[in-house]
Amino acid sequence: MNSMLGDPFGMFGGFGGSGHRGHGRDLMPFGFRNMNDIFQNFQINTNDPNCHSFSSSTVMTMSSGPDGRPQVYQASQSTRTAPGGIRETQKSVCDSRTGTKKLAIGHHIGDRSHVMEREQNMHSGQMEERQEFINLDEDEADDFNREWETRARSGGNSIGYGQSRVRSRRQRDDIPAILDR
């Protein structure tokens, strides 16, 4: 009878009944013993300049304003990397409460970066553009951008500038847009 009421996860290495978890088993409720190692290796590889990777996160909240109308806040961030130390970052924020929309796109090669940001106030229509140069002079921006695009194309599709991406974009352009009636 006791064997029927024992640890329900006993077949996965017995980590339940005694309340004691083994070292490195925080994320293994169903026998995934190496989950911590997988996440740790993923973190290491995202910082490896010779690795293809993509990560993205998005948050969205909605609440009612004082007038009962919905207020929406949405923020997204993504990073793509490819061999050769190239990286593309994108950050966007849209806040209906303040009427602000922001978009920043950064191109990075090693420790050099060119980040372009646009911000628009949806209430007033005012738009502002900024550029940030990290370990670059402003007059080096065109050469840096050409170098980044060349490396991104040779680095493959993980950054999104490979040949298949170019073809699919051309094919998409041939499709007529659906118009509002």
Phi and psi restraints in degrees (value plus and minus 20) as a CYANA .aco file:
   2 ASN   PHI     -81.5   -41.5
   2 ASN   PSI     -52.6   -12.6
   3 SER   PHI     -86.2   -46.2
   3 SER   PSI     -46.8    -6.8
   4 MET   PHI     -96.9   -56.9
   4 MET   PSI     -45.3    -5.3
   5 LEU   PHI    -123.9   -83.9
   5 LEU   PSI      -7.2    32.8
   6 GLY   PHI     -93.6   -53.6
   6 GLY   PSI    -184.0  -144.0
   7 ASP   PHI     -82.1   -42.1
   7 ASP   PSI      95.6   135.6
   8 PRO   PHI     -85.5   -45.5
   8 PRO   PSI     -39.5     0.5
   9 PHE   PHI    -124.0   -84.0
   9 PHE   PSI      -4.5    35.5
  10 GLY   PHI     -77.0   -37.0
  10 GLY   PSI     -54.0   -14.0
  11 MET   PHI     -88.8   -48.8
  11 MET   PSI     -33.8     6.2
  12 PHE   PHI    -119.9   -79.9
  12 PHE   PSI      -2.1    37.9
  13 GLY   PHI      92.2   132.2
  13 GLY   PSI     -14.1    25.9
  14 GLY   PHI      37.0    77.0
  14 GLY   PSI      55.8    95.8
  15 PHE   PHI    -144.1  -104.1
  15 PHE   PSI      -6.4    33.6
  16 GLY   PHI    -118.3   -78.3
  16 GLY   PSI     -91.6   -51.6
  17 GLY   PHI     -71.5   -31.5
  17 GLY   PSI     -58.0   -18.0
  18 SER   PHI    -101.2   -61.2
  18 SER   PSI     -27.5    12.5
  19 GLY   PHI      58.8    98.8
  19 GLY   PSI     -18.1    21.9
  20 HIS   PHI    -121.1   -81.1
  20 HIS   PSI     106.9   146.9
  21 ARG   PHI    -124.1   -84.1
  21 ARG   PSI     121.1   161.1
  22 GLY   PHI     -94.2   -54.2
  22 GLY   PSI     142.9   182.9
  23 HIS   PHI     -81.7   -41.7
  23 HIS   PSI     111.0   151.0
  24 GLY   PHI      59.7    99.7
  24 GLY   PSI      -5.2    34.8
  25 ARG   PHI    -128.9   -88.9
  25 ARG   PSI      -0.5    39.5
  26 ASP   PHI     -79.3   -39.3
  26 ASP   PSI     -55.3   -15.3
  27 LEU   PHI    -131.2   -91.2
  27 LEU   PSI      12.7    52.7
  28 MET   PHI    -143.3  -103.3
  28 MET   PSI      33.9    73.9
  29 PRO   PHI     -86.0   -46.0
  29 PRO   PSI     -41.8    -1.8
  30 PHE   PHI    -145.2  -105.2
  30 PHE   PSI      17.1    57.1
  31 GLY   PHI      69.7   109.7
  31 GLY   PSI      -9.6    30.4
  32 PHE   PHI    -105.0   -65.0
  32 PHE   PSI      56.0    96.0
  33 ARG   PHI     -81.6   -41.6
  33 ARG   PSI     -49.4    -9.4
  34 ASN   PHI    -121.5   -81.5
  34 ASN   PSI      -5.2    34.8
  35 MET   PHI     -78.6   -38.6
  35 MET   PSI     -63.9   -23.9
  36 ASN   PHI     -80.5   -40.5
  36 ASN   PSI     -60.8   -20.8
  37 ASP   PHI     -84.3   -44.3
  37 ASP   PSI     -60.0   -20.0
  38 ILE   PHI     -81.8   -41.8
  38 ILE   PSI     -67.7   -27.7
  39 PHE   PHI     -85.3   -45.3
  39 PHE   PSI     -58.1   -18.1
  40 GLN   PHI     -85.2   -45.2
  40 GLN   PSI     -64.0   -24.0
  41 ASN   PHI     -85.2   -45.2
  41 ASN   PSI     -56.9   -16.9
  42 PHE   PHI     -81.1   -41.1
  42 PHE   PSI     -64.6   -24.6
  43 GLN   PHI     -82.3   -42.3
  43 GLN   PSI     -61.1   -21.1
  44 ILE   PHI     -84.2   -44.2
  44 ILE   PSI     -65.0   -25.0
  45 ASN   PHI     -88.0   -48.0
  45 ASN   PSI     -50.3   -10.3
  46 THR   PHI     -87.5   -47.5
  46 THR   PSI     -41.8    -1.8
  47 ASN   PHI    -114.8   -74.8
  47 ASN   PSI     -22.7    17.3
  48 ASP   PHI    -102.3   -62.3
  48 ASP   PSI      99.9   139.9
  49 PRO   PHI     -88.6   -48.6
  49 PRO   PSI     -28.5    11.5
  50 ASN   PHI    -123.6   -83.6
  50 ASN   PSI      -2.2    37.8
  51 CYS   PHI    -139.3   -99.3
  51 CYS   PSI     121.6   161.6
  52 HIS   PHI    -103.3   -63.3
  52 HIS   PSI     112.7   152.7
  53 SER   PHI    -175.4  -135.4
  53 SER   PSI     139.6   179.6
  54 PHE   PHI    -164.0  -124.0
  54 PHE   PSI     111.4   151.4
  55 SER   PHI    -156.8  -116.8
  55 SER   PSI     129.3   169.3
  56 SER   PHI    -170.5  -130.5
  56 SER   PSI     124.8   164.8
  57 SER   PHI    -163.9  -123.9
  57 SER   PSI     125.7   165.7
  58 THR   PHI    -160.0  -120.0
  58 THR   PSI     121.1   161.1
  59 VAL   PHI    -150.7  -110.7
  59 VAL   PSI     121.8   161.8
  60 MET   PHI    -162.3  -122.3
  60 MET   PSI     111.0   151.0
  61 THR   PHI    -148.8  -108.8
  61 THR   PSI     132.7   172.7
  62 MET   PHI    -160.6  -120.6
  62 MET   PSI     115.6   155.6
  63 SER   PHI    -164.3  -124.3
  63 SER   PSI     149.2   189.2
  64 SER   PHI    -112.9   -72.9
  64 SER   PSI     112.9   152.9
  65 GLY   PHI     -98.5   -58.5
  65 GLY   PSI     157.7   197.7
  66 PRO   PHI     -80.4   -40.4
  66 PRO   PSI     -46.9    -6.9
  67 ASP   PHI    -112.2   -72.2
  67 ASP   PSI     -15.3    24.7
  68 GLY   PHI      68.3   108.3
  68 GLY   PSI     -28.1    11.9
  69 ARG   PHI     -99.2   -59.2
  69 ARG   PSI     128.9   168.9
  70 PRO   PHI     -89.7   -49.7
  70 PRO   PSI     122.7   162.7
  71 GLN   PHI    -136.4   -96.4
  71 GLN   PSI     105.7   145.7
  72 VAL   PHI    -139.7   -99.7
  72 VAL   PSI     113.7   153.7
  73 TYR   PHI    -143.9  -103.9
  73 TYR   PSI     106.8   146.8
  74 GLN   PHI    -155.8  -115.8
  74 GLN   PSI     113.0   153.0
  75 ALA   PHI    -155.6  -115.6
  75 ALA   PSI     118.1   158.1
  76 SER   PHI    -154.6  -114.6
  76 SER   PSI     130.5   170.5
  77 GLN   PHI    -166.2  -126.2
  77 GLN   PSI     115.3   155.3
  78 SER   PHI    -162.1  -122.1
  78 SER   PSI     133.4   173.4
  79 THR   PHI    -158.2  -118.2
  79 THR   PSI     110.9   150.9
  80 ARG   PHI    -138.7   -98.7
  80 ARG   PSI     116.0   156.0
  81 THR   PHI    -148.4  -108.4
  81 THR   PSI     134.7   174.7
  82 ALA   PHI    -163.1  -123.1
  82 ALA   PSI     143.0   183.0
  83 PRO   PHI     -75.6   -35.6
  83 PRO   PSI     130.4   170.4
  84 GLY   PHI      75.7   115.7
  84 GLY   PSI     -13.0    27.0
  85 GLY   PHI      57.4    97.4
  85 GLY   PSI      -0.2    39.8
  86 ILE   PHI    -114.5   -74.5
  86 ILE   PSI     128.0   168.0
  87 ARG   PHI    -171.1  -131.1
  87 ARG   PSI     126.1   166.1
  88 GLU   PHI    -144.8  -104.8
  88 GLU   PSI     109.3   149.3
  89 THR   PHI    -136.9   -96.9
  89 THR   PSI     124.1   164.1
  90 GLN   PHI    -154.6  -114.6
  90 GLN   PSI     113.1   153.1
  91 LYS   PHI    -152.8  -112.8
  91 LYS   PSI     115.6   155.6
  92 SER   PHI    -159.7  -119.7
  92 SER   PSI     127.5   167.5
  93 VAL   PHI    -159.4  -119.4
  93 VAL   PSI     115.9   155.9
  94 CYS   PHI    -154.8  -114.8
  94 CYS   PSI     100.0   140.0
  95 ASP   PHI    -148.2  -108.2
  95 ASP   PSI      87.0   127.0
  96 SER   PHI     -90.1   -50.1
  96 SER   PSI     -44.4    -4.4
  97 ARG   PHI     -86.0   -46.0
  97 ARG   PSI     -66.5   -26.5
  98 THR   PHI    -112.1   -72.1
  98 THR   PSI     -32.2     7.8
  99 GLY   PHI      54.9    94.9
  99 GLY   PSI       4.0    44.0
 100 THR   PHI    -123.1   -83.1
 100 THR   PSI     115.4   155.4
 101 LYS   PHI    -145.3  -105.3
 101 LYS   PSI     112.1   152.1
 102 LYS   PHI    -152.6  -112.6
 102 LYS   PSI     124.6   164.6
 103 LEU   PHI    -162.4  -122.4
 103 LEU   PSI     109.1   149.1
 104 ALA   PHI    -148.7  -108.7
 104 ALA   PSI     111.2   151.2
 105 ILE   PHI    -144.2  -104.2
 105 ILE   PSI     106.4   146.4
 106 GLY   PHI    -139.1   -99.1
 106 GLY   PSI     115.4   155.4
 107 HIS   PHI    -131.1   -91.1
 107 HIS   PSI     109.8   149.8
 108 HIS   PHI    -149.9  -109.9
 108 HIS   PSI     117.2   157.2
 109 ILE   PHI    -150.3  -110.3
 109 ILE   PSI      90.1   130.1
 110 GLY   PHI      38.6    78.6
 110 GLY   PSI    -142.8  -102.8
 111 ASP   PHI    -117.3   -77.3
 111 ASP   PSI     -13.6    26.4
 112 ARG   PHI    -119.8   -79.8
 112 ARG   PSI     120.2   160.2
 113 SER   PHI    -166.5  -126.5
 113 SER   PSI     129.2   169.2
 114 HIS   PHI    -150.5  -110.5
 114 HIS   PSI      94.3   134.3
 115 VAL   PHI    -135.5   -95.5
 115 VAL   PSI     106.2   146.2
 116 MET   PHI    -131.3   -91.3
 116 MET   PSI     112.2   152.2
 117 GLU   PHI    -150.5  -110.5
 117 GLU   PSI     117.9   157.9
 118 ARG   PHI    -142.0  -102.0
 118 ARG   PSI     120.7   160.7
 119 GLU   PHI    -154.9  -114.9
 119 GLU   PSI     114.4   154.4
 120 GLN   PHI    -150.2  -110.2
 120 GLN   PSI     114.4   154.4
 121 ASN   PHI    -112.4   -72.4
 121 ASN   PSI      92.3   132.3
 122 MET   PHI     -90.3   -50.3
 122 MET   PSI     -42.6    -2.6
 123 HIS   PHI     -94.2   -54.2
 123 HIS   PSI     -64.6   -24.6
 124 SER   PHI    -118.8   -78.8
 124 SER   PSI     -37.5     2.5
 125 GLY   PHI      62.6   102.6
 125 GLY   PSI     -23.5    16.5
 126 GLN   PHI     -86.3   -46.3
 126 GLN   PSI     112.9   152.9
 127 MET   PHI    -139.9   -99.9
 127 MET   PSI     121.2   161.2
 128 GLU   PHI    -151.1  -111.1
 128 GLU   PSI     117.8   157.8
 129 GLU   PHI    -142.0  -102.0
 129 GLU   PSI     119.8   159.8
 130 ARG   PHI    -155.5  -115.5
 130 ARG   PSI     131.8   171.8
 131 GLN   PHI    -150.3  -110.3
 131 GLN   PSI     120.7   160.7
 132 GLU   PHI    -142.6  -102.6
 132 GLU   PSI     112.6   152.6
 133 PHE   PHI    -136.2   -96.2
 133 PHE   PSI     102.8   142.8
 134 ILE   PHI    -133.6   -93.6
 134 ILE   PSI     100.1   140.1
 135 ASN   PHI      36.5    76.5
 135 ASN   PSI      12.1    52.1
 136 LEU   PHI    -161.0  -121.0
 136 LEU   PSI     131.4   171.4
 137 ASP   PHI    -116.2   -76.2
 137 ASP   PSI     134.0   174.0
 138 GLU   PHI     -78.6   -38.6
 138 GLU   PSI     -56.2   -16.2
 139 ASP   PHI     -92.6   -52.6
 139 ASP   PSI     -28.5    11.5
 140 GLU   PHI    -113.5   -73.5
 140 GLU   PSI     -21.1    18.9
 141 ALA   PHI     -80.6   -40.6
 141 ALA   PSI     -65.1   -25.1
 142 ASP   PHI     -83.2   -43.2
 142 ASP   PSI     -64.5   -24.5
 143 ASP   PHI     -83.8   -43.8
 143 ASP   PSI     -61.3   -21.3
 144 PHE   PHI     -82.1   -42.1
 144 PHE   PSI     -65.4   -25.4
 145 ASN   PHI     -83.0   -43.0
 145 ASN   PSI     -59.3   -19.3
 146 ARG   PHI     -84.4   -44.4
 146 ARG   PSI     -63.2   -23.2
 147 GLU   PHI     -81.9   -41.9
 147 GLU   PSI     -62.7   -22.7
 148 TRP   PHI     -83.0   -43.0
 148 TRP   PSI     -66.1   -26.1
 149 GLU   PHI     -84.3   -44.3
 149 GLU   PSI     -59.5   -19.5
 150 THR   PHI     -82.4   -42.4
 150 THR   PSI     -66.7   -26.7
 151 ARG   PHI     -87.0   -47.0
 151 ARG   PSI     -56.5   -16.5
 152 ALA   PHI     -85.3   -45.3
 152 ALA   PSI     -60.5   -20.5
 153 ARG   PHI     -86.2   -46.2
 153 ARG   PSI     -61.7   -21.7
 154 SER   PHI     -97.3   -57.3
 154 SER   PSI     -42.0    -2.0
 155 GLY   PHI     -95.5   -55.5
 155 GLY   PSI     -35.6     4.4
 156 GLY   PHI      85.4   125.4
 156 GLY   PSI    -190.3  -150.3
 157 ASN   PHI     -95.7   -55.7
 157 ASN   PSI     -32.3     7.7
 158 SER   PHI     -84.4   -44.4
 158 SER   PSI     -49.2    -9.2
 159 ILE   PHI    -105.2   -65.2
 159 ILE   PSI     -40.8    -0.8
 160 GLY   PHI      80.1   120.1
 160 GLY   PSI      -1.8    38.2
 161 TYR   PHI    -142.0  -102.0
 161 TYR   PSI       0.9    40.9
 162 GLY   PHI     -97.9   -57.9
 162 GLY   PSI     153.5   193.5
 163 GLN   PHI     -81.2   -41.2
 163 GLN   PSI     -59.1   -19.1
 164 SER   PHI     -84.5   -44.5
 164 SER   PSI     -53.7   -13.7
 165 ARG   PHI     -87.5   -47.5
 165 ARG   PSI     -59.5   -19.5
 166 VAL   PHI     -84.4   -44.4
 166 VAL   PSI     -64.9   -24.9
 167 ARG   PHI     -82.2   -42.2
 167 ARG   PSI     -65.7   -25.7
 168 SER   PHI     -85.5   -45.5
 168 SER   PSI     -54.0   -14.0
 169 ARG   PHI     -86.1   -46.1
 169 ARG   PSI     -61.2   -21.2
 170 ARG   PHI     -84.0   -44.0
 170 ARG   PSI     -63.4   -23.4
 171 GLN   PHI     -82.8   -42.8
 171 GLN   PSI     -59.5   -19.5
 172 ARG   PHI     -84.2   -44.2
 172 ARG   PSI     -56.1   -16.1
 173 ASP   PHI     -86.3   -46.3
 173 ASP   PSI     -43.9    -3.9
 174 ASP   PHI     -97.8   -57.8
 174 ASP   PSI     -34.1     5.9
 175 ILE   PHI    -104.6   -64.6
 175 ILE   PSI     105.3   145.3
 176 PRO   PHI     -86.9   -46.9
 176 PRO   PSI     126.4   166.4
 177 ALA   PHI     -96.6   -56.6
 177 ALA   PSI     130.9   170.9
 178 ILE   PHI    -104.1   -64.1
 178 ILE   PSI     104.9   144.9
 179 LEU   PHI    -116.1   -76.1
 179 LEU   PSI     125.3   165.3
 180 ASP   PHI     -91.4   -51.4
 180 ASP   PSI     121.4   161.4
